[in-house]
Amino acid sequence: MPRRRGAPGPGAPRAGSTTPKQVLVTGGAGFIGANLCRALADNPAVERIVVLDDLSTGRAENLTGVSGVELIE
């Protein structure tokens, strides 16, 4: 039987899941990425945020004040 459109696939977290999440944000030192990291940092379900950015247009300073973020250049 085919899945309904938008239905979670196998291995997808179930609603109400309390498993801590690890998130990778590419381009996270840019304007949009940094704001996404701030929103993720406020989410209690997110345990770790890793930012991957070459800093060609973004700036590490954009992540100042965001707790729990690891920046990888």
PASEBA-1860 file (N, C-alpha, C; in nm, 3 decimals):
! residues 73
1> MPRRRGAP> 0.085/-0.118/0.000/0.000/0.000/0.000/0.090/0.124/0.000 ~ 0.069/0.218/-0.091/0.152/0.339/-0.095/0.123/0.430/0.024 ~ 0.228/0.505/0.062/0.212/0.601/0.171/0.130/0.721/0.124 ~ 0.061/0.781/0.219/-0.009/0.905/0.189/0.094/1.015/0.169 ~ 0.063/1.109/0.084/0.152/1.222/0.062/0.167/1.300/0.193 ~ 0.291/1.328/0.231/0.316/1.401/0.355/0.324/1.313/0.478 ~ 0.294/1.184/0.463/0.302/1.093/0.578/0.448/1.061/0.606 ~ 0.485/1.048/0.733/0.624/1.018/0.766/0.664/0.881/0.715
9> GPGAPRAG> 0.788/0.871/0.670/0.840/0.745/0.619/0.895/0.658/0.730 ~ 0.947/0.543/0.696/1.004/0.455/0.795/1.121/0.523/0.866 ~ 1.130/0.507/0.996/1.238/0.566/1.073/1.215/0.711/1.110 ~ 1.104/0.770/1.066/1.074/0.909/1.101/1.034/0.918/1.247 ~ 1.073/1.026/1.315/1.035/1.038/1.456/0.884/1.047/1.471 ~ 0.835/0.989/1.575/0.691/0.993/1.602/0.654/1.122/1.673 ~ 0.531/1.162/1.659/0.484/1.283/1.726/0.502/1.266/1.876 ~ 0.552/1.369/1.941/0.573/1.363/2.085/0.703/1.296/2.124
17> STTPKQVL> 0.788/1.267/2.025/0.916/1.204/2.053/1.003/1.297/2.136 ~ 1.069/1.244/2.237/1.154/1.326/2.323/1.302/1.297/2.301 ~ 1.335/1.229/2.191/1.475/1.202/2.161/1.546/1.332/2.128 ~ 1.658/1.362/2.195/1.731/1.486/2.164/1.779/1.486/2.019 ~ 1.769/1.599/1.955/1.804/1.612/1.813/1.939/1.681/1.797 ~ 2.012/1.638/1.695/2.134/1.704/1.653/2.106/1.760/1.515 ~ 2.140/1.888/1.495/2.104/1.956/1.371/2.229/2.011/1.304 ~ 2.240/1.991/1.173/2.346/2.050/1.092/2.285/2.162/1.009
25> VTGGAGFI> 2.341/2.282/1.022/2.293/2.398/0.946/2.405/2.439/0.851 ~ 2.382/2.425/0.721/2.481/2.471/0.624/2.456/2.619/0.596 ~ 2.564/2.695/0.591/2.550/2.839/0.571/2.497/2.908/0.695 ~ 2.524/2.853/0.811/2.466/2.904/0.935/2.524/3.033/0.986 ~ 2.633/3.082/0.926/2.691/3.209/0.971/2.637/3.328/0.891 ~ 2.550/3.301/0.797/2.485/3.409/0.722/2.365/3.462/0.799 ~ 2.299/3.560/0.742/2.185/3.623/0.810/2.072/3.523/0.839 ~ 2.029/3.451/0.737/1.918/3.357/0.755/1.960/3.240/0.842
33> GANLCRAL> 2.078/3.185/0.816/2.126/3.070/0.892/2.144/3.101/1.039 ~ 2.197/3.219/1.071/2.217/3.257/1.211/2.084/3.271/1.283 ~ 1.985/3.327/1.216/1.852/3.338/1.278/1.788/3.201/1.295 ~ 1.811/3.112/1.201/1.763/2.975/1.217/1.829/2.909/1.338 ~ 1.959/2.931/1.355/2.030/2.875/1.470/1.974/2.929/1.601 ~ 1.940/3.057/1.605/1.880/3.115/1.726/1.747/3.046/1.758 ~ 1.666/3.024/1.657/1.537/2.957/1.678/1.558/2.813/1.724 ~ 1.654/2.744/1.665/1.682/2.607/1.705/1.735/2.600/1.847
41> ADNPAVER> 1.818/2.698/1.886/1.874/2.700/2.021/1.765/2.718/2.127 ~ 1.656/2.782/2.090/1.543/2.801/2.182/1.454/2.678/2.192 ~ 1.473/2.582/2.103/1.391/2.461/2.101/1.450/2.358/2.197 ~ 1.376/2.319/2.301/1.429/2.224/2.399/1.457/2.085/2.343 ~ 1.401/2.052/2.228/1.424/1.920/2.170/1.558/1.911/2.097 ~ 1.621/2.027/2.072/1.749/2.030/2.000/1.862/2.031/2.102 ~ 1.946/1.928/2.095/2.056/1.913/2.190/2.185/1.976/2.138 ~ 2.207/1.968/2.009/2.334/2.012/1.951/2.309/2.074/1.814
49> IVVLDDLS> 2.377/2.187/1.788/2.368/2.255/1.659/2.509/2.267/1.603 ~ 2.530/2.212/1.485/2.658/2.223/1.416/2.637/2.309/1.293 ~ 2.720/2.414/1.280/2.712/2.505/1.166/2.830/2.477/1.075 ~ 2.801/2.455/0.949/2.903/2.435/0.847/2.898/2.555/0.753 ~ 3.005/2.635/0.753/3.005/2.756/0.672/3.149/2.789/0.632 ~ 3.171/2.829/0.506/3.305/2.866/0.461/3.334/3.014/0.486 ~ 3.238/3.086/0.542/3.250/3.228/0.577/3.283/3.316/0.456 ~ 3.244/3.272/0.337/3.268/3.355/0.218/3.174/3.475/0.216
57> TGRAENLT> 3.052/3.458/0.266/2.960/3.572/0.277/2.908/3.589/0.418 ~ 2.911/3.482/0.497/2.867/3.491/0.635/2.980/3.533/0.727 ~ 2.946/3.563/0.851/3.046/3.606/0.949/3.024/3.528/1.079 ~ 3.132/3.484/1.140/3.123/3.410/1.266/3.056/3.495/1.373 ~ 3.070/3.625/1.366/3.010/3.716/1.464/2.857/3.708/1.464 ~ 2.799/3.663/1.353/2.653/3.649/1.347/2.602/3.544/1.446 ~ 2.690/3.456/1.490/2.649/3.350/1.584/2.681/3.387/1.729 ~ 2.734/3.506/1.752/2.763/3.550/1.888/2.635/3.554/1.970
65> GVSGVELI> 2.641/3.496/2.086/2.525/3.494/2.175/2.434/3.374/2.156 ~ 2.459/3.292/2.057/2.379/3.172/2.035/2.449/3.058/2.108 ~ 2.385/3.005/2.210/2.449/2.904/2.292/2.442/2.765/2.228 ~ 2.546/2.688/2.251/2.548/2.550/2.206/2.571/2.529/2.058 ~ 2.632/2.628/1.990/2.656/2.615/1.846/2.803/2.587/1.823 ~ 2.831/2.488/1.740/2.967/2.455/1.701/2.985/2.496/1.555 ~ 3.083/2.584/1.529/3.108/2.633/1.393/3.224/2.555/1.332 ~ 3.200/2.498/1.215/3.303/2.429/1.140/3.322/2.504/1.008
73> E> 3.447/2.548/0.985/3.477/2.620/0.861/3.524/2.526/0.754
END
